[in-house]
Amino acid sequence: MRTTPTTRAARHSVITEIINGSQIASQEALRLELQDRGIVVTQATLSRDLDDLRATKVRMPGGRQGYVLPNPDDVPDATIAARDYLERWCKDLLLTAKVAFNQVVLRTPPGAAQILASSVDRAVLDGVLGCIAGDDTVLIVTNSAERAGSLANYLLSLAENRATEKENNA
């Protein structure tokens, strides 16, 4: 009986558990471990997952190679990566950003608000007190009306960079 949902986040959690718990020498070995846990993925999806998790191959004790994940205590790198994800999700998901006093209301396609809110939380942006996400709406509370305005402009600029890139590549 399967106990883990097939969501990307759940898959990432299981991959992290597997890599941190044993020496995984190849994507195929990882794919088989996931399959044993009821998670079937393609090589392309697994490759993207490893990239998302910033997994790297290193030489392990005994000479074998294996995947490792970055140390979660490595805050500067984690923050940089989180801001990269924020940019990615703003480019892909942000539809509007409107300011109301010290709050920013973001609109996304249906079902995408949690992803965008999580990326805002992980980016640890100055003046952001917290986020609440529904299905297609994210509420961000900031420490001032000025900060809310600058945050909305920042998030919109991240989204617009993608539009400019797509236009230039067309």
C-alpha positions in Angstrom: 0.0 0.0 0.0 1.3 3.4 -1.0 1.6 5.9 1.8 3.3 8.9 0.1 1.5 11.2 -2.3 2.9 11.5 -5.8 3.4 15.3 -5.5 6.7 16.9 -6.3 7.2 18.0 -2.7 6.6 14.5 -1.4 9.0 13.0 -4.0 11.7 15.5 -2.9 11.2 14.6 0.7 11.6 10.9 -0.1 14.7 11.5 -2.3 16.2 13.5 0.5 15.5 10.7 2.9 17.1 8.1 0.6 20.2 10.1 -0.2 20.8 11.1 3.4 20.2 7.5 4.6 22.4 5.5 2.1 25.0 5.8 -0.6 23.3 6.2 -3.9 25.7 5.9 -6.8 23.5 6.6 -9.8 20.2 7.9 -10.9 19.1 4.4 -11.7 19.8 3.2 -8.2 17.8 6.1 -6.8 15.0 5.5 -9.3 14.8 1.8 -8.1 14.8 3.0 -4.4 11.9 5.3 -5.2 10.1 2.5 -7.1 10.4 0.3 -4.0 8.6 3.0 -2.1 5.8 3.2 -4.7 7.1 6.3 -6.5 7.6 5.8 -10.3 9.5 8.5 -12.1 11.2 8.9 -15.4 14.9 9.6 -15.7 14.1 13.2 -16.9 11.9 13.9 -13.8 14.5 12.4 -11.5 17.3 14.5 -13.1 15.2 17.7 -12.6 14.5 16.6 -9.0 18.2 16.2 -8.2 18.9 19.6 -9.8 16.1 21.2 -7.8 17.6 19.6 -4.6 21.1 20.7 -5.6 22.3 17.2 -5.3 25.9 16.6 -6.4 28.0 13.5 -6.9 31.1 13.2 -4.7 33.7 10.5 -3.9 32.6 8.7 -0.8 34.8 6.9 1.8 35.9 3.7 0.1 36.2 5.3 -3.3 32.7 4.9 -4.5 30.8 7.9 -5.9 27.5 8.9 -4.4 24.9 11.7 -4.3 25.0 14.2 -1.4 22.7 17.1 -0.7 23.9 20.6 0.5 24.1 21.2 4.2 20.8 22.9 5.3 22.9 25.0 7.7 24.6 26.6 4.8 22.3 29.6 5.0 23.8 31.9 2.4 23.8 29.3 -0.3 20.3 28.2 0.7 19.0 31.8 0.6 20.6 32.3 -2.9 19.0 29.1 -4.1 15.7 30.1 -2.6 15.8 33.5 -4.3 16.5 31.7 -7.6 13.3 29.6 -7.0 11.3 32.7 -6.2 12.4 34.2 -9.5 11.5 31.0 -11.3 8.0 30.8 -9.7 7.3 34.5 -10.2 8.1 34.1 -13.8 5.9 31.0 -14.2 3.0 31.7 -11.8 2.6 35.3 -10.8 -0.4 36.9 -12.5 -0.9 40.1 -10.4 0.5 41.8 -7.3 -1.6 44.4 -5.5 -0.8 46.4 -2.4 -3.2 47.0 0.5 -1.6 49.0 3.3 1.2 46.7 4.6 0.0 43.7 2.6 0.6 42.3 -0.8 -2.0 40.1 -2.5 -0.6 37.9 -5.2 -2.8 36.0 -7.8 -1.7 32.8 -9.4 -3.3 30.2 -11.6 -5.6 27.8 -9.7 -3.7 25.5 -7.4 -0.4 27.4 -7.6 -0.6 29.7 -4.6 1.1 27.3 -2.2 4.2 27.0 -4.4 4.6 30.8 -4.8 4.0 31.4 -1.0 6.5 28.8 -0.1 9.1 30.3 -2.4 8.5 33.8 -0.8 8.9 32.2 2.7 12.1 30.4 1.8 13.7 33.5 0.2 13.7 35.3 3.6 13.0 38.7 2.2 13.5 41.8 4.4 10.4 43.1 5.9 8.2 40.1 5.1 6.5 38.9 8.3 4.7 35.9 6.7 2.5 34.5 4.0 -0.8 32.8 3.8 -1.8 30.9 0.7 -5.2 29.7 -0.6 -5.8 28.0 -4.0 -5.0 31.0 -6.3 -4.2 33.8 -3.8 -1.2 34.6 -1.6 -1.4 37.2 1.2 2.0 38.5 2.2 2.1 40.7 5.4 5.0 43.1 5.6 6.3 45.4 8.3 5.2 48.6 6.5 3.2 50.0 3.6 6.4 51.2 1.9 7.9 47.7 2.1 4.7 46.2 0.7 4.9 48.6 -2.3 8.6 47.8 -3.0 8.0 44.1 -2.5 5.1 44.1 -5.0 7.3 45.9 -7.5 10.2 43.5 -6.9 8.0 40.4 -7.5 6.4 41.9 -10.6 9.9 42.7 -12.0 10.8 39.0 -11.5 7.7 38.0 -13.4 8.3 40.5 -16.2 11.9 39.3 -16.7 10.5 36.0 -17.9 8.1 37.7 -20.3 11.0 39.7 -21.7 13.1 36.6 -22.1 10.3 34.7 -23.9 9.8 37.6 -26.3 13.5 37.8 -27.0 13.7 34.1 -27.7 10.6 34.0 -29.9 
